[in-house]
Amino acid sequence: MEEYHFSLIRNIDAILIIITAFLSITIIIYAVINEWFVGIRYRRLSQIVSDLQKIAFKGNEAIVNEYAALIKHTTSLGLFRILSHKRNNPPGRFLKQFTECINNSAKITEIERIARKSISKWRRIEGIIMLGYLNSPNALGILNQALYNRDNDIAYFSLVSLGHIKNKESAKILLANINNKKFSSYKIASILEHFLPDIAEILIKSLEDQGENLRLWSIRLLSRFKPRECAKKVSDFITDSSADIRAAACECLGEIGAEGFEKPIQKCLNDNIWYVRLKAVIALEKTLGAKSITDIAPLLKDRHWFLREKVKEIMIKHFSESLVFIEKFLLEEKQDVKQSCVEIMDGSGYRDKILNDLVSGDIDTQDKAQLWLKAMIKAGAHFGLEGILSKYSPDMRQKILNAIAAVDKDKAEDIGKRLKGDGQ
């Protein structure tokens, strides 16, 4: 009985091994054949594209005739592969002439039919993508309708094809779908960013829409195209009830560099939302440059750390204009503001200059440096001084330590110990 079971199991194992081997060989053969056919199709496609490029150098009549003959004998799938074959599909004159010939042939009717109602989902998507390349007379209508298809893939590729057309009509359709829950508003905006600047007039018109989301993204896109004629219209949104729109309006005015619109931006420096204040700070600096420091410097005391960091960055950039504010802030009680001033001085290299002035220059320069040193030490700017002092010669270093001791003897001793390696 046991021998019977053992023999049965051995026979089953042998059969399974044979089946596994057969399937493995079949898969390998299939992969080899498939790769072979792919290679043939690729070479054939490359040859067709090469022939098309050669035709493009002939006279217009020859181009039309030979393109028409090739298009007539090429399937719509073949045309799709030619148009989407990025490696061998050159831009410019060739593509324009080729697409014009397709649009003037009977083949365009077949492509539009496939894009409109092919039973095969992916066949239909191929047709939709082709319409994006071809921009046939009926393309916008077909693509607009496909945006509302229940199949998300069909809707998505319709969106992409509209983005490929890049004209005012396709821009209007895309903007009209900014609130379509099927698509991300960000995705539509990122597509529109690559359109020509002439869609700015459509975006400006969209600012009159009642939909908050459309107004928001229209302003953000205007920041990309920077049309100066929209500055007045955008400045009206500085007082919008939406914080996002107020922030976008500030950013847009900053990108445009709209001189004469400083006052609307300045209003937002006191906004109750931190990121609106942040955008206002950035916009004002872009618009006024160093002149903006007078308005921006007080925000070094802002309650939001990210905004304070941006203010510090701008004050380092325009350090000369910031000095008067730093000198004032160093005398105040708030330790974090003092520390920010020290960091600005470090970032601009001014702390090194003060130490140099202590041991060189005339009496007035040294006296001024001594006053700055006193303010710095009281603000806690002694941190890291040993690293700076280590660059000096022993005599110069001692002179600086003596100047520090005149302000705070304990600090000078502590720094001296650290320089010798005795401090912790």
FENPE-V624137 format. One record per backbone hydrogen bond with DSSP energy under -1.0 kcal/mol. CO is the residue of the C=O (numbers start at 0). NH is the residue of the N-H. If there is no record, write none. Layout:
BEGIN
co->{CO/CO}
nh->{NH/NH}
END
This chain:
BEGIN
co->{0/1/2/3/4/5/6/7/8/9/10/11/12/13/14/15/16/17/18/19/20/21/22/23/24/25/26/27/28/29/30/31/32/33/34/35/36/37/38/39/40/41/42/43/44/45/46/47/48/49/50/51/53/54/58/59/60/61/62/63/64/65/66/67/68/70/74/75/76/77/78/79/83/91/92/93/94/95/96/97/98/99/101/106/107/108/109/110/111/112/113/119/120/121/122/123/124/125/126/127/128/129/130/135/137/138/139/140/141/142/144/145/150/151/152/153/154/155/156/157/158/159/160/161/166/167/168/169/170/171/174/176/179/183/184/185/186/187/188/190/191/195/196/198/199/200/201/204/205/210/211/212/213/214/215/216/217/218/220/221/226/227/229/230/233/234/236/241/242/243/244/245/246/247/248/249/250/251/252/252/256/257/260/261/262/265/266/267/272/273/274/275/276/277/278/279/280/281/282/283/284/287/288/289/291/291/292/295/296/297/298/303/304/305/306/307/308/309/310/311/312/313/317/318/321/322/323/324/325/327/328/333/334/335/336/337/338/339/340/341/342/343/344/348/349/350/351/352/353/361/362/363/364/365/366/367/368/369/370/371/372/373/374/375/376/379/381/383/384/385/387/388/392/393/394/395/396/397/398/399/400/401/403/403/407/408/409/410/411/412/413/414/415/416}
nh->{4/5/6/7/8/9/10/11/12/13/14/15/16/17/18/19/20/21/22/23/24/25/26/27/28/29/30/31/32/33/34/35/36/37/38/39/40/41/42/43/44/45/46/47/48/49/50/51/52/53/54/55/56/57/62/63/64/65/66/67/68/69/70/71/72/73/78/79/80/81/82/83/85/95/96/97/98/99/100/101/102/103/104/110/111/112/113/114/115/116/117/123/124/125/126/127/128/129/130/131/132/133/134/138/141/142/143/144/145/146/147/148/154/155/156/157/158/159/160/161/162/163/164/165/170/171/172/173/174/175/177/179/182/187/188/189/190/191/192/193/194/198/199/202/203/204/205/207/208/214/215/216/217/218/219/220/221/222/224/225/229/230/233/234/236/237/239/245/246/247/248/249/250/251/252/253/254/255/256/257/258/260/264/265/266/268/269/270/276/277/278/279/280/281/282/283/284/285/286/287/288/290/291/292/294/295/296/298/299/300/301/307/308/309/310/311/312/313/314/315/316/317/321/322/325/326/327/328/329/330/331/337/338/339/340/341/342/343/344/345/346/347/349/352/353/354/355/356/357/365/366/367/368/369/370/371/372/373/374/375/376/377/378/380/379/382/384/387/388/389/390/391/396/397/398/399/400/401/402/403/404/405/406/407/411/412/413/414/415/416/417/418/419/421}
END
